[in-house]
Amino acid sequence: MNATVRALLRLLGKLPTRPATVSTRPIGLACLLFLNPSIAHAQAGATVTITTDERFRGRTVSRGDPAVVFNLTYDHPSGVYAGAAATTTIVESEPKVINVRANIGFIHRTAVGTGLELGVVQSNYSRYSSGGRGANYTEIYAGVLTRQLALHVHYSPHYFQPGVQTVYVAIDGAVEPARDWHLTAHAGSLIRVAGGTAGGASRVGYNWRIGAARSLGAVELQLAVSDGGPNPEHYNGTDHDRLAVTLSMVWSL
């Protein structure tokens, strides 16, 4: 479960006070204080996630292979938060780091109980990732959180390529139909506002994901179905359909 969804569920007061994870949609541990205003001290946390396929905006990061994600988070009562994460997978029988990312931001609770968020994320991919080459991007993001929904807008001046400017709009939702069970949904659209579209890629893309999670103390089991378009993803020398089913296990340390 990504940190955006955790934030929404905590806003309902139904999740235990555990650190949120750094995510591809970077909502930080500051959401804890937004959702739990009685907390009056800084908090740090860590999680380890094992997943059958690490995905980002409807595309695999780990070439469709299993991956392990290590997350660190820190939150201050003022609303300032920071996080860092590293993703690893096995390439040619050896563990390789495929992504390192970090984010910092601020979230503010308004008088009507919604949250306003602003932050920046830096993400770096190695040649062992699905792209097959080193690449990176920096994004500035802003968002609004309500009791069950979160809307975020991201802007990058150099999205994986110099001069490729993008806007990514995402909406997330979460509910808890039963104790320790969580249903989540995400929809997003990536728009290239400037720069080339190498390989004939569309200037407007989309992705979606629906998921379910079961909390078992410090462990959470997750199942998700995701897809995207209009272009297929390409890795290991061939095109692949973007429809995917992933299983994950998250340990909160």
Secondary structure, 3 states (H helix, E strand, C coil): CCHHHHHHHHHCCCCCCCCCCCCCCCCCCHHHHHHCCCCCCCEEEEEEEEECCCEECCEECCCCCCEEEEEEEEECCCCEEEEEEEEEEEECCEEEEEEEEEEEEEEEECCCCCEEEEEEEEEEECCCCCCCCCEEEEEEEEEEECCCEEEEEEEECCCCCCCCEEEEEEEEEEEEEECCEEEEEEEEEEEEEECCCHHHCCCEEEEEEEEEEEEECCEEEEEEEEEEECCCEEECCEEECCCEEEEEEEEEC
